[in-house]
Amino acid sequence: MRTVIYWFSGTGNSFHVASALQGGLDDVELISVVQALDGDMEPSQRIGLVFPVYAWGPPAIVARFIEKLPSGTPDYLFAVASYGGHPGSAIALTRRMLKRRGLVLNAGFSVRMVENYPPMGGAPEEKKQLKINDAAETEITTIIARIREGATGDFSKKSLFFSLFGRLVYPMFRWALSRQSRSKFYADEKCSSCGICVRVCPAKNIELPDGKKPTWSNRCEQCFACFHWCPEYAVQYGKKTVDMIRYHHPGTSLKDLMLRQE
Ligand SMILES: Cc1cc2nc3c(=O)[nH]c(=O)nc-3n(C[C@H](O)[C@H](O)[C@H](O)COP(=O)(O)O)c2cc1C
């Protein structure tokens, strides 16, 4: 059965999951949500969505992508949410968004990976990252087996508290995102104007005026790719991030994200 997996990823966790699914299932095409939003989408027998959890729900760009999905019902539709602490209502909200489009989410999964959101503390030190990423491999293997057998249901991590909390906070997150004015991102004196932040940004939100430092506009998706992939650790978010750990999934390269998001 041909499968198209649409993915969105800032620091490569979700891209790694999508690549692992491609390796574990047959006849899989990976398409970035960013590219899919720009072009026409073909119906497919099996469709997968892989994305990070933002504020206990799916990223806004994934919600916009769902609005654009072709309406022909696939034989099997699954979603995998990568998260750092708790996925909250990410799968339930995705199911609801798909239902509004007349599509049924056959199976929903979550996989714990390294946290990448600086305002919540950001990534832990490397030893802990390795432990988390190792455990994720086991979870991904189980997800592949379940997809292969066509399992149906919500297999994501559950918590009544985080689910209710997510349903409250998620709309506020989306509201704040739609009303961005001044960006909290800036480049400090370490910036070498290499332009990686510009190229890795899925929202085309960063500009690099000739010979100057990058500037951020108001279309940010909050993926923090610019922050984590900056080779000089020069991209900051507010005043408290200078000493924070930068992270990207060790199995994902900058090229993986840049080539597919450009
Ligand atoms: C804006 C933002 C919000 C986040 N919110 C949550 C959250 O509500 N729950 C959670 O467990 N992780 C949260 N995270 C962490 C990411 O979901 C997690 O690190 C994910 O694996 C990152 O995937 P990526 O590398 O594919 O971007 C958040 C990250 C960002 C950037």
The ligand as a Tripos MOL2 file, in Angstrom:
@<TRIPOS>MOLECULE
LIG
   31    33     1     0     0
SMALL
NO_CHARGES

@<TRIPOS>ATOM
      1 C1          6.2650   26.3190   20.5970 C.3       1 LIG1
      2 C2          6.4900   24.9670   21.2280 C.ar      1 LIG1
      3 C3          5.5330   24.4440   22.0780 C.ar      1 LIG1
      4 C4          5.7120   23.1910   22.6540 C.ar      1 LIG1
      5 N1          4.7180   22.6680   23.4300 N.ar      1 LIG1
      6 C5          4.8400   21.4340   23.9410 C.ar      1 LIG1
      7 C6          3.7850   20.8430   24.6990 C.ar      1 LIG1
      8 O1          2.7220   21.4280   24.8960 O.2       1 LIG1
      9 N2          3.9770   19.6070   25.2020 N.ar      1 LIG1
     10 C7          5.1420   18.9180   25.0020 C.ar      1 LIG1
     11 O2          5.2570   17.7960   25.4900 O.2       1 LIG1
     12 N3          6.1600   19.4290   24.2570 N.ar      1 LIG1
     13 C8          6.0270   20.6660   23.7270 C.ar      1 LIG1
     14 N4          7.0410   21.1900   22.9440 N.ar      1 LIG1
     15 C9          8.2380   20.3690   22.6680 C.3       1 LIG1
     16 C10         8.1600   19.6920   21.2970 C.3       1 LIG1
     17 O3          6.8710   19.1860   21.0360 O.3       1 LIG1
     18 C11         9.1630   18.5370   21.1770 C.3       1 LIG1
     19 O4         10.4310   18.9000   21.5710 O.3       1 LIG1
     20 C12         9.1600   17.9890   19.7430 C.3       1 LIG1
     21 O5          9.7020   16.6920   19.7430 O.3       1 LIG1
     22 C13         9.9530   18.8620   18.7830 C.3       1 LIG1
     23 O6          9.8950   18.2860   17.5140 O.3       1 LIG1
     24 P1         10.7100   18.7960   16.2380 P.3       1 LIG1
     25 O7         12.1760   18.5740   16.5570 O.co2     1 LIG1
     26 O8         10.2590   17.9220   15.1440 O.co2     1 LIG1
     27 O9         10.3900   20.2330   16.0420 O.co2     1 LIG1
     28 C14         6.8930   22.4460   22.3880 C.ar      1 LIG1
     29 C15         7.8640   22.9930   21.5390 C.ar      1 LIG1
     30 C16         7.6790   24.2330   20.9630 C.ar      1 LIG1
     31 C17         8.7430   24.7790   20.0580 C.3       1 LIG1
@<TRIPOS>BOND
     1     1     2 1
     2     2     3 ar
     3     2    30 ar
     4     3     4 ar
     5     4     5 ar
     6     4    28 ar
     7     5     6 ar
     8     6     7 ar
     9     6    13 1
    10     7     8 2
    11     7     9 ar
    12     9    10 ar
    13    10    11 2
    14    10    12 ar
    15    12    13 ar
    16    13    14 ar
    17    14    15 1
    18    14    28 ar
    19    15    16 1
    20    16    17 1
    21    16    18 1
    22    18    19 1
    23    18    20 1
    24    20    21 1
    25    20    22 1
    26    22    23 1
    27    23    24 1
    28    24    25 2
    29    24    26 1
    30    24    27 1
    31    28    29 ar
    32    29    30 ar
    33    30    31 1
@<TRIPOS>SUBSTRUCTURE
     1 LIG1         1 GROUP 0 **** ****
